[in-house]
Amino acid sequence: MALAEKSDRIEITLDDDGPGVPEAERENVFRPFYRLEGSRSRETGGAGLGLALARSAILAHGGTIALANRAHGGLRVGVTLPVT
């Protein structure tokens, strides 16, 4: 995780080492109850709400969230929030 403070915003970067998210699915993963991995269910963990809730909260505070696959595998999540 990295945190950077700019004059008008805070930038947060989170990286993981998972499989990433296919480009065609990047908008879908923000939909409530959407699970990218078919094997996940309520029994195995996850309700498909995490990114939907995160995006809603970030947008409500005037921020942005973006997903990108890392060059050597994994996902990068970038969050930008305004300084108020």
Biopython code that builds the backbone (N, CA, C, O; Angstrom):
import numpy as np
from Bio.PDB.StructureBuilder import StructureBuilder

atoms = [
    (1, "MET", "N", (0.834, -1.164, 0.000)),
    (1, "MET", "CA", (0.000, 0.000, 0.000)),
    (1, "MET", "C", (0.887, 1.238, 0.000)),
    (1, "MET", "O", (1.927, 1.281, 0.657)),
    (2, "ALA", "N", (0.453, 2.235, -0.747)),
    (2, "ALA", "CA", (1.168, 3.501, -0.785)),
    (2, "ALA", "C", (0.163, 4.624, -0.588)),
    (2, "ALA", "O", (-0.977, 4.546, -1.046)),
    (3, "LEU", "N", (0.600, 5.656, 0.092)),
    (3, "LEU", "CA", (-0.234, 6.818, 0.367)),
    (3, "LEU", "C", (0.561, 8.057, -0.005)),
    (3, "LEU", "O", (1.700, 8.231, 0.427)),
    (4, "ALA", "N", (-0.055, 8.923, -0.816)),
    (4, "ALA", "CA", (0.620, 10.159, -1.219)),
    (4, "ALA", "C", (-0.345, 11.318, -1.043)),
    (4, "ALA", "O", (-1.511, 11.244, -1.429)),
    (5, "GLU", "N", (0.164, 12.385, -0.457)),
    (5, "GLU", "CA", (-0.652, 13.588, -0.290)),
    (5, "GLU", "C", (-0.188, 14.630, -1.296)),
    (5, "GLU", "O", (0.975, 15.034, -1.310)),
    (6, "LYS", "N", (-1.112, 15.049, -2.126)),
    (6, "LYS", "CA", (-0.859, 16.114, -3.095)),
    (6, "LYS", "C", (-1.515, 17.381, -2.539)),
    (6, "LYS", "O", (-2.150, 17.330, -1.486)),
    (7, "SER", "N", (-1.375, 18.492, -3.218)),
    (7, "SER", "CA", (-1.922, 19.744, -2.702)),
    (7, "SER", "C", (-3.443, 19.718, -2.585)),
    (7, "SER", "O", (-3.999, 20.345, -1.684)),
    (8, "ASP", "N", (-4.115, 19.011, -3.470)),
    (8, "ASP", "CA", (-5.581, 19.022, -3.472)),
    (8, "ASP", "C", (-6.223, 17.648, -3.329)),
    (8, "ASP", "O", (-7.446, 17.528, -3.411)),
    (9, "ARG", "N", (-5.412, 16.603, -3.115)),
    (9, "ARG", "CA", (-5.977, 15.247, -3.063)),
    (9, "ARG", "C", (-5.035, 14.300, -2.311)),
    (9, "ARG", "O", (-3.852, 14.573, -2.111)),
    (10, "ILE", "N", (-5.622, 13.189, -1.913)),
    (10, "ILE", "CA", (-4.888, 12.075, -1.329)),
    (10, "ILE", "C", (-4.974, 10.921, -2.327)),
    (10, "ILE", "O", (-6.051, 10.629, -2.848)),
    (11, "GLU", "N", (-3.853, 10.270, -2.593)),
    (11, "GLU", "CA", (-3.825, 9.133, -3.506)),
    (11, "GLU", "C", (-3.413, 7.884, -2.731)),
    (11, "GLU", "O", (-2.379, 7.864, -2.063)),
    (12, "ILE", "N", (-4.224, 6.862, -2.830)),
    (12, "ILE", "CA", (-3.965, 5.580, -2.169)),
    (12, "ILE", "C", (-3.815, 4.527, -3.258)),
    (12, "ILE", "O", (-4.645, 4.436, -4.163)),
    (13, "THR", "N", (-2.767, 3.742, -3.166)),
    (13, "THR", "CA", (-2.541, 2.664, -4.126)),
    (13, "THR", "C", (-2.416, 1.353, -3.363)),
    (13, "THR", "O", (-1.612, 1.231, -2.439)),
    (14, "LEU", "N", (-3.221, 0.376, -3.762)),
    (14, "LEU", "CA", (-3.204, -0.958, -3.160)),
    (14, "LEU", "C", (-2.856, -1.965, -4.241)),
    (14, "LEU", "O", (-3.473, -1.968, -5.306)),
    (15, "ASP", "N", (-1.878, -2.818, -3.983)),
    (15, "ASP", "CA", (-1.484, -3.871, -4.912)),
    (15, "ASP", "C", (-1.703, -5.231, -4.275)),
    (15, "ASP", "O", (-1.522, -5.403, -3.070)),
    (16, "ASP", "N", (-2.096, -6.200, -5.104)),
    (16, "ASP", "CA", (-2.144, -7.578, -4.617)),
    (16, "ASP", "C", (-1.415, -8.472, -5.608)),
    (16, "ASP", "O", (-1.010, -8.025, -6.681)),
    (17, "ASP", "N", (-1.254, -9.729, -5.242)),
    (17, "ASP", "CA", (-0.534, -10.682, -6.080)),
    (17, "ASP", "C", (-1.451, -11.716, -6.704)),
    (17, "ASP", "O", (-0.986, -12.762, -7.156)),
    (18, "GLY", "N", (-2.745, -11.439, -6.735)),
    (18, "GLY", "CA", (-3.718, -12.384, -7.287)),
    (18, "GLY", "C", (-3.680, -12.416, -8.804)),
    (18, "GLY", "O", (-2.725, -11.944, -9.419)),
    (19, "PRO", "N", (-4.724, -12.975, -9.407)),
    (19, "PRO", "CA", (-4.755, -13.136, -10.861)),
    (19, "PRO", "C", (-5.101, -11.861, -11.629)),
    (19, "PRO", "O", (-5.028, -11.855, -12.858)),
    (20, "GLY", "N", (-5.472, -10.790, -10.943)),
    (20, "GLY", "CA", (-5.906, -9.577, -11.636)),
    (20, "GLY", "C", (-7.363, -9.684, -12.049)),
    (20, "GLY", "O", (-8.058, -10.629, -11.672)),
    (21, "VAL", "N", (-7.816, -8.727, -12.815)),
    (21, "VAL", "CA", (-9.199, -8.693, -13.291)),
    (21, "VAL", "C", (-9.165, -8.448, -14.791)),
    (21, "VAL", "O", (-8.585, -7.458, -15.237)),
    (22, "PRO", "N", (-9.776, -9.332, -15.582)),
    (22, "PRO", "CA", (-9.797, -9.100, -17.029)),
    (22, "PRO", "C", (-10.411, -7.732, -17.346)),
    (22, "PRO", "O", (-11.369, -7.308, -16.700)),
    (23, "GLU", "N", (-9.860, -7.063, -18.326)),
    (23, "GLU", "CA", (-10.312, -5.719, -18.674)),
    (23, "GLU", "C", (-11.817, -5.670, -18.919)),
    (23, "GLU", "O", (-12.477, -4.713, -18.515)),
    (24, "ALA", "N", (-12.361, -6.682, -19.572)),
    (24, "ALA", "CA", (-13.795, -6.712, -19.871)),
    (24, "ALA", "C", (-14.661, -6.830, -18.614)),
    (24, "ALA", "O", (-15.860, -6.556, -18.666)),
    (25, "GLU", "N", (-14.073, -7.231, -17.496)),
    (25, "GLU", "CA", (-14.825, -7.409, -16.244)),
    (25, "GLU", "C", (-14.641, -6.261, -15.259)),
    (25, "GLU", "O", (-15.279, -6.256, -14.206)),
    (26, "ARG", "N", (-13.797, -5.302, -15.568)),
    (26, "ARG", "CA", (-13.445, -4.274, -14.577)),
    (26, "ARG", "C", (-14.626, -3.441, -14.121)),
    (26, "ARG", "O", (-14.679, -3.064, -12.950)),
    (27, "GLU", "N", (-15.554, -3.144, -14.977)),
    (27, "GLU", "CA", (-16.735, -2.387, -14.536)),
    (27, "GLU", "C", (-17.706, -3.301, -13.794)),
    (27, "GLU", "O", (-18.355, -2.873, -12.840)),
    (28, "ASN", "N", (-17.807, -4.548, -14.225)),
    (28, "ASN", "CA", (-18.737, -5.497, -13.589)),
    (28, "ASN", "C", (-18.424, -5.753, -12.124)),
    (28, "ASN", "O", (-19.342, -5.935, -11.324)),
    (29, "VAL", "N", (-17.138, -5.771, -11.752)),
    (29, "VAL", "CA", (-16.797, -6.106, -10.369)),
    (29, "VAL", "C", (-17.292, -5.061, -9.375)),
    (29, "VAL", "O", (-17.292, -5.314, -8.170)),
    (30, "PHE", "N", (-17.711, -3.900, -9.852)),
    (30, "PHE", "CA", (-18.282, -2.874, -8.983)),
    (30, "PHE", "C", (-19.792, -3.037, -8.802)),
    (30, "PHE", "O", (-20.396, -2.305, -8.017)),
    (31, "ARG", "N", (-20.405, -3.977, -9.509)),
    (31, "ARG", "CA", (-21.840, -4.225, -9.363)),
    (31, "ARG", "C", (-22.106, -5.007, -8.082)),
    (31, "ARG", "O", (-21.373, -5.944, -7.765)),
    (32, "PRO", "N", (-23.148, -4.632, -7.344)),
    (32, "PRO", "CA", (-23.475, -5.387, -6.122)),
    (32, "PRO", "C", (-23.748, -6.861, -6.423)),
    (32, "PRO", "O", (-24.414, -7.194, -7.403)),
    (33, "PHE", "N", (-23.234, -7.717, -5.582)),
    (33, "PHE", "CA", (-23.419, -9.176, -5.621)),
    (33, "PHE", "C", (-22.740, -9.846, -6.808)),
    (33, "PHE", "O", (-22.982, -11.026, -7.060)),
    (34, "TYR", "N", (-21.907, -9.134, -7.535)),
    (34, "TYR", "CA", (-21.194, -9.717, -8.663)),
    (34, "TYR", "C", (-19.921, -10.380, -8.147)),
    (34, "TYR", "O", (-19.139, -9.765, -7.421)),
    (35, "ARG", "N", (-19.724, -11.625, -8.524)),
    (35, "ARG", "CA", (-18.514, -12.357, -8.151)),
    (35, "ARG", "C", (-17.774, -12.753, -9.412)),
    (35, "ARG", "O", (-18.327, -13.417, -10.289)),
    (36, "LEU", "N", (-16.548, -12.350, -9.495)),
    (36, "LEU", "CA", (-15.745, -12.675, -10.674)),
    (36, "LEU", "C", (-15.420, -14.161, -10.709)),
    (36, "LEU", "O", (-15.471, -14.795, -11.763)),
    (37, "GLU", "N", (-15.090, -14.700, -9.563)),
    (37, "GLU", "CA", (-14.725, -16.113, -9.463)),
    (37, "GLU", "C", (-15.969, -16.941, -9.192)),
    (37, "GLU", "O", (-16.629, -16.752, -8.170)),
    (38, "GLY", "N", (-16.295, -17.853, -10.093)),
    (38, "GLY", "CA", (-17.509, -18.649, -9.987)),
    (38, "GLY", "C", (-17.552, -19.580, -8.797)),
    (38, "GLY", "O", (-18.636, -19.966, -8.360)),
    (39, "SER", "N", (-16.391, -19.957, -8.256)),
    (39, "SER", "CA", (-16.374, -20.894, -7.131)),
    (39, "SER", "C", (-16.734, -20.217, -5.815)),
    (39, "SER", "O", (-17.010, -20.899, -4.828)),
    (40, "ARG", "N", (-16.734, -18.885, -5.785)),
    (40, "ARG", "CA", (-17.040, -18.180, -4.534)),
    (40, "ARG", "C", (-18.553, -18.089, -4.353)),
    (40, "ARG", "O", (-19.302, -17.843, -5.298)),
    (41, "SER", "N", (-18.961, -18.290, -3.147)),
    (41, "SER", "CA", (-20.374, -18.181, -2.803)),
    (41, "SER", "C", (-20.455, -17.751, -1.351)),
    (41, "SER", "O", (-19.429, -17.551, -0.701)),
    (42, "ARG", "N", (-21.654, -17.611, -0.843)),
    (42, "ARG", "CA", (-21.801, -17.249, 0.563)),
    (42, "ARG", "C", (-21.210, -18.322, 1.470)),
    (42, "ARG", "O", (-20.747, -18.019, 2.570)),
    (43, "GLU", "N", (-21.224, -19.564, 1.018)),
    (43, "GLU", "CA", (-20.679, -20.652, 1.817)),
    (43, "GLU", "C", (-19.146, -20.619, 1.854)),
    (43, "GLU", "O", (-18.542, -20.986, 2.861)),
    (44, "THR", "N", (-18.519, -20.180, 0.758)),
    (44, "THR", "CA", (-17.059, -20.161, 0.702)),
    (44, "THR", "C", (-16.478, -18.793, 0.994)),
    (44, "THR", "O", (-15.258, -18.626, 1.006)),
    (45, "GLY", "N", (-17.320, -17.829, 1.226)),
    (45, "GLY", "CA", (-16.866, -16.483, 1.592)),
    (45, "GLY", "C", (-17.109, -15.460, 0.513)),
    (45, "GLY", "O", (-16.897, -15.716, -0.673)),
    (46, "GLY", "N", (-17.551, -14.310, 0.935)),
    (46, "GLY", "CA", (-17.777, -13.213, 0.011)),
    (46, "GLY", "C", (-19.213, -13.129, -0.440)),
    (46, "GLY", "O", (-19.833, -14.124, -0.816)),
    (47, "ALA", "N", (-19.729, -11.912, -0.394)),
    (47, "ALA", "CA", (-21.095, -11.670, -0.861)),
    (47, "ALA", "C", (-21.107, -10.866, -2.150)),
    (47, "ALA", "O", (-22.171, -10.626, -2.721)),
    (48, "GLY", "N", (-19.927, -10.446, -2.616)),
    (48, "GLY", "CA", (-19.872, -9.654, -3.832)),
    (48, "GLY", "C", (-20.250, -8.200, -3.599)),
    (48, "GLY", "O", (-20.736, -7.530, -4.509)),
    (49, "LEU", "N", (-20.032, -7.713, -2.391)),
    (49, "LEU", "CA", (-20.404, -6.334, -2.066)),
    (49, "LEU", "C", (-19.209, -5.418, -1.816)),
    (49, "LEU", "O", (-19.365, -4.197, -1.820)),
    (50, "GLY", "N", (-18.044, -5.970, -1.602)),
    (50, "GLY", "CA", (-16.892, -5.172, -1.186)),
    (50, "GLY", "C", (-16.577, -4.008, -2.101)),
    (50, "GLY", "O", (-16.516, -2.869, -1.638)),
    (51, "LEU", "N", (-16.376, -4.257, -3.389)),
    (51, "LEU", "CA", (-16.022, -3.177, -4.301)),
    (51, "LEU", "C", (-17.198, -2.252, -4.570)),
    (51, "LEU", "O", (-17.002, -1.056, -4.788)),
    (52, "ALA", "N", (-18.416, -2.783, -4.558)),
    (52, "ALA", "CA", (-19.593, -1.925, -4.742)),
    (52, "ALA", "C", (-19.710, -0.927, -3.598)),
    (52, "ALA", "O", (-19.978, 0.252, -3.827)),
    (53, "LEU", "N", (-19.512, -1.390, -2.371)),
    (53, "LEU", "CA", (-19.577, -0.499, -1.210)),
    (53, "LEU", "C", (-18.416, 0.483, -1.205)),
    (53, "LEU", "O", (-18.600, 1.663, -0.905)),
    (54, "ALA", "N", (-17.232, 0.008, -1.533)),
    (54, "ALA", "CA", (-16.060, 0.889, -1.563)),
    (54, "ALA", "C", (-16.261, 2.002, -2.584)),
    (54, "ALA", "O", (-16.011, 3.170, -2.287)),
    (55, "ARG", "N", (-16.706, 1.647, -3.775)),
    (55, "ARG", "CA", (-16.912, 2.661, -4.813)),
    (55, "ARG", "C", (-17.970, 3.668, -4.400)),
    (55, "ARG", "O", (-17.794, 4.869, -4.604)),
    (56, "SER", "N", (-19.050, 3.201, -3.832)),
    (56, "SER", "CA", (-20.131, 4.092, -3.393)),
    (56, "SER", "C", (-19.616, 5.105, -2.368)),
    (56, "SER", "O", (-19.907, 6.296, -2.470)),
    (57, "ALA", "N", (-18.857, 4.635, -1.389)),
    (57, "ALA", "CA", (-18.321, 5.519, -0.352)),
    (57, "ALA", "C", (-17.318, 6.514, -0.939)),
    (57, "ALA", "O", (-17.326, 7.693, -0.587)),
    (58, "ILE", "N", (-16.465, 6.036, -1.824)),
    (58, "ILE", "CA", (-15.437, 6.895, -2.422)),
    (58, "ILE", "C", (-16.090, 7.973, -3.285)),
    (58, "ILE", "O", (-15.721, 9.144, -3.196)),
    (59, "LEU", "N", (-17.051, 7.587, -4.115)),
    (59, "LEU", "CA", (-17.752, 8.569, -4.951)),
    (59, "LEU", "C", (-18.528, 9.575, -4.114)),
    (59, "LEU", "O", (-18.581, 10.756, -4.457)),
    (60, "ALA", "N", (-19.132, 9.117, -3.015)),
    (60, "ALA", "CA", (-19.891, 10.007, -2.131)),
    (60, "ALA", "C", (-19.003, 11.079, -1.515)),
    (60, "ALA", "O", (-19.483, 12.147, -1.134)),
    (61, "HIS", "N", (-17.708, 10.795, -1.417)),
    (61, "HIS", "CA", (-16.765, 11.759, -0.864)),
    (61, "HIS", "C", (-16.015, 12.530, -1.959)),
    (61, "HIS", "O", (-15.020, 13.200, -1.682)),
    (62, "GLY", "N", (-16.496, 12.429, -3.194)),
    (62, "GLY", "CA", (-15.900, 13.177, -4.296)),
    (62, "GLY", "C", (-14.648, 12.563, -4.875)),
    (62, "GLY", "O", (-13.889, 13.240, -5.570)),
    (63, "GLY", "N", (-14.421, 11.293, -4.601)),
    (63, "GLY", "CA", (-13.215, 10.627, -5.065)),
    (63, "GLY", "C", (-13.440, 9.749, -6.273)),
    (63, "GLY", "O", (-14.524, 9.718, -6.855)),
    (64, "THR", "N", (-12.384, 9.033, -6.638)),
    (64, "THR", "CA", (-12.431, 8.084, -7.746)),
    (64, "THR", "C", (-11.738, 6.801, -7.322)),
    (64, "THR", "O", (-10.907, 6.790, -6.414)),
    (65, "ILE", "N", (-12.103, 5.710, -8.009)),
    (65, "ILE", "CA", (-11.440, 4.423, -7.807)),
    (65, "ILE", "C", (-11.223, 3.810, -9.182)),
    (65, "ILE", "O", (-12.112, 3.845, -10.034)),
    (66, "ALA", "N", (-10.037, 3.249, -9.393)),
    (66, "ALA", "CA", (-9.714, 2.642, -10.684)),
    (66, "ALA", "C", (-8.958, 1.339, -10.453)),
    (66, "ALA", "O", (-8.199, 1.209, -9.493)),
    (67, "LEU", "N", (-9.175, 0.388, -11.337)),
    (67, "LEU", "CA", (-8.511, -0.914, -11.285)),
    (67, "LEU", "C", (-7.599, -1.064, -12.491)),
    (67, "LEU", "O", (-7.935, -0.626, -13.591)),
    (68, "ALA", "N", (-6.454, -1.679, -12.285)),
    (68, "ALA", "CA", (-5.531, -1.979, -13.389)),
    (68, "ALA", "C", (-4.738, -3.224, -13.028)),
    (68, "ALA", "O", (-4.349, -3.410, -11.875)),
    (69, "ASN", "N", (-4.503, -4.069, -14.011)),
    (69, "ASN", "CA", (-3.651, -5.232, -13.786)),
    (69, "ASN", "C", (-2.197, -4.790, -13.760)),
    (69, "ASN", "O", (-1.782, -3.932, -14.539)),
    (70, "ARG", "N", (-1.432, -5.383, -12.859)),
    (70, "ARG", "CA", (-0.007, -5.084, -12.757)),
    (70, "ARG", "C", (0.750, -5.869, -13.817)),
    (70, "ARG", "O", (0.324, -6.953, -14.214)),
    (71, "ALA", "N", (1.851, -5.333, -14.266)),
    (71, "ALA", "CA", (2.635, -5.947, -15.348)),
    (71, "ALA", "C", (3.081, -7.367, -15.024)),
    (71, "ALA", "O", (3.101, -8.220, -15.911)),
    (72, "HIS", "N", (3.438, -7.637, -13.776)),
    (72, "HIS", "CA", (3.959, -8.960, -13.399)),
    (72, "HIS", "C", (2.941, -9.762, -12.601)),
    (72, "HIS", "O", (3.317, -10.621, -11.802)),
    (73, "GLY", "N", (1.650, -9.490, -12.809)),
    (73, "GLY", "CA", (0.587, -10.209, -12.124)),
    (73, "GLY", "C", (0.055, -9.436, -10.941)),
    (73, "GLY", "O", (0.770, -8.667, -10.299)),
    (74, "GLY", "N", (-1.201, -9.654, -10.671)),
    (74, "GLY", "CA", (-1.842, -8.971, -9.566)),
    (74, "GLY", "C", (-2.650, -7.777, -10.038)),
    (74, "GLY", "O", (-2.667, -7.427, -11.218)),
    (75, "LEU", "N", (-3.304, -7.178, -9.090)),
    (75, "LEU", "CA", (-4.203, -6.054, -9.366)),
    (75, "LEU", "C", (-3.708, -4.824, -8.623)),
    (75, "LEU", "O", (-3.198, -4.924, -7.507)),
    (76, "ARG", "N", (-3.860, -3.682, -9.239)),
    (76, "ARG", "CA", (-3.587, -2.401, -8.587)),
    (76, "ARG", "C", (-4.909, -1.640, -8.501)),
    (76, "ARG", "O", (-5.608, -1.462, -9.498)),
    (77, "VAL", "N", (-5.230, -1.202, -7.301)),
    (77, "VAL", "CA", (-6.411, -0.378, -7.069)),
    (77, "VAL", "C", (-5.909, 1.010, -6.702)),
    (77, "VAL", "O", (-5.120, 1.176, -5.772)),
    (78, "GLY", "N", (-6.381, 2.004, -7.448)),
    (78, "GLY", "CA", (-6.009, 3.385, -7.178)),
    (78, "GLY", "C", (-7.221, 4.157, -6.679)),
    (78, "GLY", "O", (-8.270, 4.162, -7.324)),
    (79, "VAL", "N", (-7.079, 4.798, -5.553)),
    (79, "VAL", "CA", (-8.152, 5.609, -4.972)),
    (79, "VAL", "C", (-7.626, 7.034, -4.820)),
    (79, "VAL", "O", (-6.529, 7.262, -4.312)),
    (80, "THR", "N", (-8.428, 7.970, -5.269)),
    (80, "THR", "CA", (-8.092, 9.388, -5.110)),
    (80, "THR", "C", (-9.237, 10.062, -4.370)),
    (80, "THR", "O", (-10.401, 9.916, -4.742)),
    (81, "LEU", "N", (-8.898, 10.797, -3.321)),
    (81, "LEU", "CA", (-9.896, 11.518, -2.528)),
    (81, "LEU", "C", (-9.472, 12.981, -2.424)),
    (81, "LEU", "O", (-8.293, 13.281, -2.235)),
    (82, "PRO", "N", (-10.445, 13.890, -2.549)),
    (82, "PRO", "CA", (-10.095, 15.304, -2.435)),
    (82, "PRO", "C", (-9.746, 15.664, -0.992)),
    (82, "PRO", "O", (-10.275, 15.081, -0.046)),
    (83, "VAL", "N", (-8.852, 16.631, -0.846)),
    (83, "VAL", "CA", (-8.541, 17.180, 0.461)),
    (83, "VAL", "C", (-9.541, 18.292, 0.705)),
    (83, "VAL", "O", (-9.692, 19.198, -0.114)),
    (84, "THR", "N", (-10.220, 18.216, 1.836)),
    (84, "THR", "CA", (-11.230, 19.243, 2.112)),
    (84, "THR", "C", (-10.845, 20.073, 3.307)),
    (84, "THR", "O", (-11.577, 20.986, 3.687)),
]
sb = StructureBuilder()
sb.init_structure("model")
sb.init_model(0)
sb.init_chain("A")
sb.init_seg("    ")
for serial, (resi, resn, name, xyz) in enumerate(atoms, 1):
    if name == "N":
        sb.init_residue(resn, " ", resi, " ")
    sb.init_atom(name, np.array(xyz, "f"), 0.0, 1.0, " ", f" {name:<3s}", serial, name[0])
structure = sb.get_structure()
